[in-house]
Amino acid sequence: MAGTAPARRPRPAAPRARRVTATLEDAALAHLVGYAASRAAIELKKVFARHMAPHGLKIAEFSILMLVASNGDVNQKQLGQSLDISPPNMAVTLDRMAERGWIERVRSTHDRRAQHIHLTKAGQAFAERVRKIAATMEEPTLAVLSRAERALLIEMLRKLIPGATRTPAA
């Protein structure tokens, strides 16, 4: 018959993608400290994001808050060097934190080029709130380690950080 379309056959259903749950053999990487440290860091960053993202806080901002709270007179350059954040990125991050009312920049009376970073009252309260969250957020992930193992892990990792100060034993 002219003008009639051939009957369509139903398409077979697309095969469902199977979720692969098997872990890959990583023996070629397992001897590398950097690989193990990176994999652990990925897991701990997920923990951080789960606990701090609801507060709109990124790792760099949290680190800045804690360093400013712990070190009375700190300037932008010191923070950048300590956290390995480039001056332009540090400036942007501090701008964002100032806009949120957490920090303020105060021109140094000794060196007009330097800007000291201070927590505002709101920043102090916020820093204390997130410090309390940080004190326990890693517990479930680190439960596989004893307290002594955790302290040793931190001590060993800090030895790899140029210029890092020793931390007191927990």
Disulfide bonds with the S-S distance in Angstrom:
none
